[in-house]
Amino acid sequence: MAEPPYRRIAAAIAEQIRSGRLRPGDPVPSTRAVTREWNVAMATAAKALGLLRQQGWVRTRPGAATVVATPPAAARGPEAVLEVARIVRAAMDIADDEGMSALSMRRLAADLGVPPTSLYRHVSGREQLVLLMIRSAFGARPLPEPGPDGWEAKLRLVCRLQWDLYREHPWLAEHISLTRPLLVPEAMAQTEWTLRALDGLGLSPAELTTEVIALSAFVGGMALLGGVEVKAQRDTGLTSDQWWVTRDAELNTVLRAHGFSRLGELSEEIAGDLDAVFEHGLERHLSGLRQRLSGGGCPGR
């Protein structure tokens, strides 16, 4: 039986990596480039790149090109001295590139080039490891003191910082909750900073609580949507724009069959630009709060 085309393509690219023609960090052909070079369908090209990811030849960061992966530590030389910070950084790299489902103590040990048992001398297990990852992520993005003037500028700053943080670490949002929060000082500091930004506006304790939860829910909800998109791109090898191209005929058939004329008017470009949607939602929220403060006779800035 002939080998499937996607496997032949994956083997050819893997050989380029093995021979040194493609080095760690070099971009590999995109889905469209593979489609053109091998004269195959986009789904076949995506499947080939997906196989290379599964085999560890390449890695894809959110919003970036697919590049040749760095060989695991075991292939780079003797075991290095383990430190908690190094363990956490390696764990975050796995989660950032492949999702939390790919992170296990065994996989982490393999990437670090150490026996799994050696990890437990530094962390008690996966639960503590995830907590350390969350602390490291938030700790790397402290908010300035005292921050910009005015409550609106402050809220924009903290929301955009959190959005950037979630975009950098697509796994992070699913671990954050204000209704049942983790006791993570670095994350709690951002909530405290947000509450201080709202000082002096005349909001009741109940309104303050609602406002902080609503803001957090908006940013976190958008981040969860972004995480779904990152996973879909990782699994299929297709960007949002490419996915729409592959489904265009099927979409039009469904729209016509059910008379969904308004849905057909939606812009695929805007729908796929989560950063633009985030900014739109943030400004609408701030506009609503501004109106509440003005209508309620509370001081503004």
C-alpha positions in Angstrom: 0.0 0.0 0.0 1.4 3.4 -1.0 2.3 5.7 1.9 -0.2 8.6 2.4 0.9 11.9 0.8 0.9 13.7 4.2 3.4 11.2 5.6 5.7 11.6 2.6 5.6 15.4 3.0 6.3 15.1 6.7 9.2 12.7 6.1 10.7 15.1 3.5 10.6 18.1 5.8 11.9 15.9 8.7 14.9 14.9 6.5 15.7 18.6 5.9 15.8 19.1 9.6 17.8 16.0 10.3 20.4 16.9 7.6 20.8 20.4 9.0 19.3 22.3 6.1 16.7 23.5 8.5 18.0 24.4 11.9 16.3 25.0 15.3 14.3 28.2 15.0 14.2 28.3 11.2 10.6 28.6 9.8 9.3 25.6 8.0 7.0 25.8 5.0 3.5 27.2 5.8 0.4 25.3 5.0 -0.1 27.3 1.8 3.6 26.8 0.8 3.2 23.0 1.3 0.0 23.1 -0.8 1.8 24.8 -3.7 5.1 22.8 -3.5 3.6 19.3 -3.3 0.4 20.1 -5.2 -1.9 18.8 -2.4 -5.0 20.0 -0.7 -4.8 22.3 2.2 -6.1 19.6 4.6 -3.3 17.3 3.5 -0.7 20.0 4.1 -2.2 20.8 7.5 -2.1 17.1 8.4 1.6 16.8 7.4 2.6 19.8 9.6 0.4 18.3 12.4 2.4 15.1 12.2 5.7 17.0 12.4 4.4 18.7 15.5 3.4 15.4 17.1 6.8 13.9 16.3 8.5 16.9 17.9 10.3 18.2 14.8 8.5 21.6 14.8 6.7 23.9 17.2 4.2 26.6 16.8 3.8 29.6 19.0 0.4 31.5 19.0 0.4 34.2 16.3 3.8 33.1 15.0 5.2 30.9 12.2 5.9 27.2 12.7 9.6 26.7 13.3 12.0 23.9 13.8 11.9 22.8 17.4 15.0 22.8 19.7 16.2 19.3 20.4 15.3 18.0 23.9 17.8 18.5 26.6 18.8 14.8 26.5 20.0 15.3 23.0 22.0 18.5 23.9 24.4 17.1 26.4 24.8 16.1 30.1 22.0 16.8 32.6 22.1 20.4 33.8 21.6 21.4 37.4 17.9 21.5 38.1 16.3 24.6 39.6 12.7 25.3 40.2 12.8 28.3 37.8 14.2 26.1 35.1 11.5 23.5 35.7 8.7 26.0 35.6 10.1 27.7 32.4 10.3 24.4 30.6 6.7 23.5 31.8 5.4 26.8 30.5 7.1 26.3 27.1 5.3 23.0 26.7 2.0 24.5 27.7 2.4 27.5 25.5 3.4 25.5 22.5 1.2 22.4 22.8 -1.4 23.1 25.5 -1.8 21.9 29.0 -2.9 18.4 27.9 0.7 17.8 26.7 2.2 18.7 30.0 3.0 15.8 32.3 5.8 15.2 34.7 7.2 12.4 32.5 7.1 14.7 29.4 8.7 17.5 31.3 11.5 15.3 32.6 12.1 14.1 29.0 12.4 17.7 27.8 14.8 18.6 30.6 16.8 15.4 30.1 16.4 14.1 33.6 14.7 11.2 35.3 11.1 12.0 36.3 11.9 11.2 40.0 14.4 14.1 40.1 11.5 16.6 39.5 9.8 15.6 42.7 12.8 16.8 44.7 11.7 20.4 43.6 7.9 20.2 43.1 5.5 17.9 44.8 3.6 17.2 41.6 1.6 18.6 38.7 -0.8 20.6 40.9 2.0 22.6 42.5 3.8 22.9 39.2 0.7 24.6 37.6 0.5 27.0 40.6 4.1 27.9 40.1 3.5 28.5 36.4 0.6 30.8 37.2 2.7 32.7 39.7 5.6 33.0 37.2 3.3 34.3 34.4 1.7 37.0 36.5 4.9 37.9 38.3 6.5 38.7 34.9 3.9 41.4 34.3 3.7 43.7 37.3 1.6 46.8 37.1 3.2 50.2 37.6 2.8 52.3 40.7 1.0 54.6 40.9 0.0 54.1 37.3 -1.5 56.6 34.8 -3.9 59.3 35.8 -7.6 58.7 35.7 -9.7 55.6 36.3 -10.3 54.9 32.6 -6.6 54.9 31.8 -5.9 52.6 34.7 -8.6 50.1 33.7 -7.4 50.1 30.1 -3.9 49.4 31.3 -4.8 46.5 33.6 -7.2 44.9 31.1 -4.7 45.2 28.2 -2.0 43.8 30.4 -4.1 40.8 31.3 -5.2 40.3 27.7 -1.5 40.3 26.5 -0.7 37.8 29.3 -3.5 35.4 28.3 -2.5 35.7 24.6 1.1 34.8 25.5 0.0 31.9 27.7 -3.3 30.5 26.1 -3.6 28.0 29.0 -3.7 30.6 31.7 -7.3 31.9 31.5 -8.8 28.5 32.3 -7.1 28.5 35.7 -8.2 32.0 36.8 -11.5 32.7 38.6 -12.6 35.5 40.8 -15.5 33.6 42.3 -13.3 30.7 43.5 -9.8 32.3 43.2 -6.5 30.6 43.7 -4.5 32.3 46.4 -1.8 33.6 44.0 -0.3 36.8 45.4 0.9 37.9 41.9 -2.7 37.6 40.5 -4.3 39.0 43.6 -2.1 42.1 43.3 -3.8 42.9 40.0 -7.2 42.7 41.5 -6.1 45.0 44.4 -4.6 47.4 41.8 -8.0 47.4 39.9 -9.9 48.1 43.1 -7.6 51.1 43.9 -8.2 52.4 40.4 -11.9 52.6 41.2 -11.3 54.4 44.5 -13.2 57.7 44.9 -15.8 57.1 42.3 -18.7 56.7 44.8 -19.4 53.0 43.9 -20.9 50.9 46.6 -19.0 47.8 47.8 -21.5 45.7 45.9 -20.9 47.7 42.7 -17.2 47.6 43.1 -17.3 43.8 43.5 -19.6 43.5 40.4 -17.3 45.8 38.4 -14.1 43.9 39.1 -15.8 40.5 38.4 -17.4 41.8 35.2 -14.0 43.2 33.9 -12.2 40.0 34.8 -15.0 37.9 33.2 -14.8 39.9 30.0 -11.0 39.6 29.6 -11.0 36.0 30.7 -13.9 35.1 28.5 -12.2 36.6 25.5 -9.0 34.8 26.4 -10.8 31.5 26.6 -12.2 32.1 23.1 -8.6 32.9 22.0 -7.4 29.6 23.6 -10.0 27.7 21.6 -8.7 29.3 18.4 -5.0 28.5 19.3 -5.9 24.9 20.0 -7.8 24.7 16.7 -4.9 26.1 14.8 -2.5 23.7 16.5 -4.7 20.7 15.8 -5.5 21.6 12.1 -2.5 23.6 11.0 -5.0 26.2 9.7 -5.4 29.8 10.7 -8.8 31.2 11.1 -8.7 32.8 7.6 -7.5 29.5 6.1 -10.3 27.6 7.9 -12.9 29.9 6.5 -11.6 29.3 3.0 -11.9 25.5 3.4 -15.5 25.9 4.7 -16.7 28.6 2.4 -18.8 26.4 0.1 -20.4 24.5 3.0 -21.1 27.7 4.8 -22.9 29.3 1.9 -25.0 26.2 1.4 -26.2 26.2 5.0 -26.8 30.0 4.9 -29.0 29.7 1.8 -30.8 26.6 3.0 -31.9 28.2 6.2 -32.3 31.8 5.0 -29.6 33.2 7.4 -29.1 36.3 5.3 -27.9 38.4 8.2 -25.2 35.9 9.1 -23.9 36.1 5.6 -23.2 39.8 6.1 -20.8 39.2 8.9 -17.2 40.0 8.2 -14.9 37.0 8.5 -11.9 39.3 8.9 -13.3 41.1 11.9 -14.6 37.9 13.4 -11.1 36.4 13.3 -9.4 39.5 14.8 -9.8 38.8 18.5 -7.6 41.8 19.4 -10.0 44.1 17.6 -13.0 42.5 19.3 -11.3 42.8 22.7 -10.7 46.5 22.2 -14.3 47.0 21.0 -15.7 45.3 24.1 -13.4 47.1 26.5 -14.3 50.5 25.2 -18.0 49.7 25.3 -17.7 48.6 28.9 -15.8 51.7 29.9 -18.4 53.8 28.1 -21.1 52.2 30.1 -19.3 52.7 33.4 -18.7 56.4 32.4 -22.4 56.8 31.8 -23.3 55.2 35.1 -20.9 57.6 37.0 -22.2 60.6 35.1 -25.9 59.7 35.5 -25.5 58.8 39.2 -23.8 62.0 40.1 -20.6 60.3 41.1 -17.2 62.0 40.5 -15.5 60.8 37.3 -11.8 61.4 36.9 
